[in-house]
Amino acid sequence: MEHALKNQQFENLTETRIEELFKEHYSVLTAYANKFLSDLDDSREIVQDVFVHLFDHRAAVKIHTSAKAHLYTSVRNTCLNTIKQRKNHATHHENIKYLSSGFSLQADKILEQTELEYALFKAIDELPEQCQRIFKLNRMDGFTNQEIADQLGISKRTVETQISKALKSLRITIGPMLATLLIISLFNALK
């Protein structure tokens, strides 16, 4: 008979009854939620959400225990879901942080490489015309010194001298930039 009264009592939850339950159990339920969450504001919000859900679904709610037990169960389950969501968010945040740091390092490397390539091509373009042509044929097109000499109708020794001059000029022009990039790379690796 008592069990039937409990079911009957809560099958037709009214706004007035929900308000009474709120006034009677809000503080205790908030303290209960705070044991799970250790955050009083979140605990208050969860208890309010439980009551809002109860109010919104009052026509369909079938409480098979006491109202108090139903409310504690609802608050506990909502707290556990919140904790699970927090863990998922934290894991997701850490994954994004890890991936973005890798992307940032990759982007930095691409930027450094692009800057270096730009400086290299600019330095090559500033070489004297014949020196530039010989260097490009050798280093970019892959021709041997003898092939370049035959193609341009000059001695192999002239080709070797021009390549040597080009490399010396590039070391002077690009060298400081390479040293700076090396220092930046080492500094980033130590972070």
C-alpha positions as CSV (number, residue, x, y, z in Angstrom):
1,M,0.0,0.0,0.0
2,E,2.8,2.4,0.9
3,H,4.7,1.7,-2.4
4,A,1.5,2.3,-4.3
5,L,1.1,5.7,-2.5
6,K,4.7,6.7,-3.4
7,N,4.1,5.9,-7.1
8,Q,0.7,7.6,-7.1
9,Q,2.1,10.6,-5.2
10,F,4.8,11.3,-7.8
11,E,3.1,10.2,-11.0
12,N,1.3,13.6,-11.0
13,L,4.0,16.0,-10.0
14,T,2.7,19.5,-9.8
15,E,4.5,22.7,-10.0
16,T,3.7,23.3,-6.3
17,R,5.1,19.9,-5.3
18,I,8.3,20.5,-7.3
19,E,8.7,23.9,-5.7
20,E,8.3,22.3,-2.3
21,L,10.9,19.6,-3.1
22,F,13.3,22.3,-4.3
23,K,13.0,24.3,-1.1
24,E,13.3,21.2,1.0
25,H,16.3,19.6,-0.8
26,Y,18.2,22.2,-2.7
27,S,20.9,23.0,-0.1
28,V,21.5,19.4,0.8
29,L,21.6,18.3,-2.8
30,T,24.1,21.1,-3.6
31,A,26.4,19.9,-0.8
32,Y,26.0,16.4,-2.1
33,A,26.9,17.4,-5.6
34,N,29.9,19.4,-4.3
35,K,31.4,16.3,-2.9
36,F,31.7,14.9,-6.4
37,L,32.7,18.1,-8.2
38,S,34.5,20.3,-5.6
39,D,33.0,23.3,-7.3
40,L,30.1,25.0,-5.6
41,D,28.9,27.0,-8.6
42,D,28.8,23.9,-10.8
43,S,27.1,22.0,-8.0
44,R,24.4,24.6,-7.7
45,E,23.9,24.6,-11.5
46,I,23.6,20.8,-11.6
47,V,21.0,20.7,-8.8
48,Q,19.0,23.5,-10.6
49,D,19.3,21.5,-13.9
50,V,17.9,18.4,-12.1
51,F,14.9,20.3,-10.9
52,V,14.4,22.0,-14.3
53,H,14.5,18.6,-15.9
54,L,12.0,17.3,-13.3
55,F,9.7,20.2,-13.9
56,D,9.9,20.0,-17.7
57,H,9.2,16.3,-17.7
58,R,6.8,16.2,-14.7
59,A,4.0,14.6,-16.7
60,A,6.2,11.7,-17.8
61,V,8.2,11.1,-14.6
62,K,7.5,7.9,-12.8
63,I,9.3,7.8,-9.5
64,H,9.4,4.3,-8.1
65,T,11.3,5.2,-4.9
66,S,11.0,8.3,-2.7
67,A,11.3,11.8,-4.1
68,K,14.5,12.2,-2.1
69,A,16.1,9.0,-3.4
70,H,15.1,10.0,-7.0
71,L,16.6,13.5,-6.6
72,Y,19.9,12.1,-5.1
73,T,20.2,9.5,-7.9
74,S,19.6,12.2,-10.5
75,V,22.1,14.6,-8.9
76,R,24.7,11.7,-8.6
77,N,24.3,10.6,-12.2
78,T,24.5,14.2,-13.5
79,C,27.6,14.8,-11.5
80,L,29.2,11.6,-12.8
81,N,28.3,12.6,-16.4
82,T,29.9,16.0,-15.7
83,I,33.1,14.5,-14.4
84,K,33.2,12.2,-17.5
85,Q,32.7,15.2,-19.8
86,R,35.4,17.1,-18.0
87,K,37.8,14.3,-18.4
88,N,36.9,14.0,-22.1
89,H,37.3,17.8,-22.5
90,A,40.7,17.7,-20.7
91,T,41.9,14.8,-22.9
92,H,40.6,16.5,-26.0
93,H,42.3,19.8,-24.9
94,E,45.6,18.0,-24.3
95,N,45.4,16.3,-27.7
96,I,44.7,19.6,-29.4
97,K,47.5,21.3,-27.5
98,Y,49.9,18.5,-28.4
99,L,48.9,18.5,-32.1
100,S,49.0,22.3,-32.4
101,S,52.4,22.4,-30.8
102,G,53.6,19.9,-33.4
103,F,51.9,21.9,-36.1
104,S,53.5,25.1,-34.7
105,L,56.9,23.5,-34.8
106,Q,56.3,22.1,-38.3
107,A,55.1,25.6,-39.4
108,D,58.2,27.2,-37.9
109,K,60.4,24.7,-39.8
110,I,58.5,25.4,-43.1
111,L,58.9,29.1,-42.5
112,E,62.6,28.8,-41.8
113,Q,63.1,26.6,-44.8
114,T,61.2,29.0,-47.0
115,E,63.2,32.0,-45.7
116,L,66.4,30.1,-46.3
117,E,65.4,29.1,-49.8
118,Y,64.5,32.7,-50.6
119,A,67.8,34.0,-49.2
120,L,69.7,31.3,-51.2
121,F,68.0,32.0,-54.5
122,K,68.4,35.7,-53.9
123,A,72.1,35.2,-53.2
124,I,72.5,33.0,-56.3
125,D,70.8,35.7,-58.4
126,E,73.3,38.2,-57.2
127,L,76.3,36.2,-58.4
128,P,78.0,37.4,-61.6
129,E,76.2,36.1,-64.7
130,Q,78.7,33.4,-65.7
131,C,79.3,32.2,-62.1
132,Q,75.5,32.1,-61.6
133,R,75.0,30.1,-64.7
134,I,77.8,27.6,-63.9
135,F,76.6,27.1,-60.3
136,K,73.0,26.5,-61.4
137,L,74.0,24.0,-64.1
138,N,76.1,22.1,-61.5
139,R,74.0,22.3,-58.3
140,M,70.5,22.6,-59.7
141,D,70.6,20.8,-62.9
142,G,73.1,18.1,-61.9
143,F,75.7,18.5,-64.7
144,T,79.2,17.5,-64.0
145,N,82.1,20.0,-64.3
146,Q,83.2,18.4,-67.5
147,E,79.7,18.5,-69.0
148,I,79.4,22.2,-68.1
149,A,82.9,22.9,-69.6
150,D,81.9,21.1,-72.8
151,Q,78.5,22.9,-73.0
152,L,79.9,26.4,-72.4
153,G,83.1,25.9,-74.3
154,I,85.4,26.7,-71.4
155,S,88.0,24.7,-69.4
156,K,87.0,22.3,-66.6
157,R,89.3,24.3,-64.4
158,T,87.3,27.5,-65.1
159,V,84.1,25.7,-64.1
160,E,85.8,24.5,-60.9
161,T,87.0,28.1,-60.1
162,Q,83.5,29.6,-60.8
163,I,81.8,27.0,-58.6
164,S,84.3,27.7,-55.8
165,K,83.7,31.4,-56.1
166,A,79.9,30.9,-56.0
167,L,80.2,28.7,-52.8
168,K,82.5,31.2,-51.1
169,S,80.1,34.1,-51.9
170,L,77.1,32.0,-50.7
171,R,78.8,31.2,-47.4
172,I,79.4,34.8,-46.8
173,T,75.8,35.8,-47.7
174,I,73.9,32.9,-46.3
175,G,76.3,31.8,-43.5
176,P,75.1,34.3,-40.9
177,M,71.5,33.3,-41.6
178,L,72.3,29.6,-41.2
179,A,74.0,30.3,-37.9
180,T,70.9,32.3,-36.7
181,L,68.5,29.5,-37.8
182,L,70.7,26.9,-36.1
183,I,70.7,28.9,-32.8
184,I,66.8,29.3,-33.1
185,S,66.4,25.6,-33.8
186,L,68.5,24.6,-30.8
187,F,66.7,27.1,-28.6
188,N,63.3,25.7,-29.7
189,A,64.5,22.1,-29.1
190,L,65.4,23.0,-25.5
191,K,61.9,24.4,-24.7
